Amino acid sequence: MNAMLAELRAHEAISIVEASHQEQKRADIVSAGFARMQKFIFSIVVITAASWSIAQAAAADRVPPFDIVRNCGAEVAAAGTESVASCTKDETDAMNELDKRWTEFSASNKQACVEEASLGGEQSYVELLTCLEMSSGEFLAGRH
């Protein structure tokens, strides 16, 4: 009888340890999920702040500072359609053209186009220049 009682207590102890272990696993999963959620929220805050600062640069009447090397590296890696050097040249040419002509474009078009050219975290001077030319009607006027 004592042996059965001891065995029953041993099984109870094992069950308690297993339950405790399962609860710890659940707590670890919840903790990991919470950490991922915090990173996601932080990412959204950073992207929002970056978009706001870029839009403010447009309102401040200067060409926004885009990271050409990083963006071309990411674009080439994603699309694989051109070389980093070719992308960098296109972006640099567009940036230089924007530097020359920035004051020609309206503040509202600049703000809207900077936001559009920065969607998804990627930033493109080529897209920004194209957007500004299309917004001002210049792109279509050159085709007629």
C-alpha positions in Angstrom: 0.0 0.0 0.0 2.8 2.3 0.9 4.5 1.5 -2.5 1.3 2.4 -4.3 0.9 5.6 -2.4 4.5 6.5 -3.1 4.1 5.7 -6.8 0.9 7.8 -6.9 2.8 10.8 -5.3 5.6 10.3 -7.8 3.1 10.5 -10.7 1.5 13.6 -9.2 4.9 15.2 -8.9 5.8 14.3 -12.5 2.4 15.7 -13.6 3.0 18.9 -11.7 6.5 19.3 -13.3 5.1 18.6 -16.8 2.3 21.1 -16.3 4.8 23.7 -15.1 7.0 23.0 -18.1 4.0 23.3 -20.5 3.1 26.6 -18.8 6.7 27.9 -19.2 6.5 26.9 -22.9 3.3 28.9 -23.3 4.8 31.9 -21.5 7.9 31.7 -23.8 5.6 31.6 -26.9 3.6 34.6 -25.6 6.8 36.5 -24.8 8.2 35.8 -28.2 4.9 37.0 -29.8 4.9 40.1 -27.7 8.5 40.8 -28.8 7.6 40.4 -32.4 4.6 42.7 -32.0 6.9 45.4 -30.3 9.3 45.1 -33.3 6.5 45.5 -35.7 5.1 48.5 -34.0 8.5 50.1 -33.7 9.0 49.5 -37.5 5.7 51.3 -38.2 6.8 54.2 -36.0 10.2 54.4 -37.8 8.6 54.3 -41.3 6.0 56.9 -40.3 8.7 59.2 -38.9 10.9 58.7 -42.0 8.0 59.5 -44.3 7.1 62.6 -42.3 10.7 63.9 -42.4 10.9 63.3 -46.1 7.7 65.1 -46.6 9.0 68.0 -44.5 12.1 68.1 -46.7 9.9 68.6 -49.7 8.0 71.4 -47.9 11.4 72.9 -47.0 12.1 73.3 -50.7 15.1 71.0 -51.0 15.5 67.6 -52.7 15.1 64.9 -50.0 18.1 62.8 -49.1 17.6 59.3 -50.5 20.2 56.5 -49.9 20.9 55.7 -53.6 23.4 52.8 -52.9 21.1 51.0 -50.4 18.1 51.5 -52.6 19.8 50.3 -55.8 21.3 47.3 -54.0 17.8 46.3 -52.7 16.2 47.0 -56.1 18.7 44.9 -58.0 18.5 42.1 -55.5 14.7 42.1 -55.7 14.3 42.5 -59.5 17.6 41.5 -60.9 16.9 43.5 -64.0 19.9 45.8 -64.0 23.3 46.3 -62.4 23.8 48.3 -59.2 26.1 50.6 -61.3 23.4 51.3 -63.9 20.8 51.9 -61.2 23.1 54.2 -59.3 23.8 56.2 -62.5 20.1 56.6 -63.3 19.3 57.6 -59.7 22.2 60.1 -59.6 21.2 61.6 -63.0 17.6 62.0 -61.7 18.9 63.6 -58.4 21.0 66.1 -60.3 18.0 67.0 -62.6 15.9 67.4 -59.5 18.5 69.7 -57.9 18.4 71.9 -61.0 14.6 72.0 -61.3 13.3 71.6 -57.7 11.9 75.2 -57.5 9.9 74.7 -60.7 7.5 72.2 -59.0 4.6 73.2 -56.7 4.9 72.4 -53.0 1.8 70.2 -53.1 3.1 68.2 -56.0 6.5 67.8 -54.3 5.0 66.6 -51.1 2.7 64.1 -52.8 5.4 62.8 -55.1 8.0 62.5 -52.3 5.5 60.4 -50.4 4.7 58.3 -53.5 8.4 57.8 -54.3 9.0 56.6 -50.8 6.3 54.0 -50.5 7.3 50.7 -49.0 10.5 52.1 -47.6 12.2 52.3 -51.0 13.1 55.7 -52.3 13.7 56.6 -55.9 14.8 59.8 -57.5 13.8 58.5 -60.9 10.2 57.8 -59.6 10.2 61.2 -57.9 11.2 63.1 -61.0 8.7 61.1 -63.2 5.9 61.8 -60.7 6.7 65.6 -60.6 6.9 65.8 -64.4 3.6 64.0 -64.7 1.9 66.1 -62.0 2.9 69.3 -63.7 1.7 68.0 -67.1 5.3 68.3 -68.5 5.5 64.6 -69.2 2.5 64.6 -71.4 3.3 68.0 -73.1 6.7 66.5 -74.2 4.8 63.7 -76.1 2.7 65.9 -78.3 
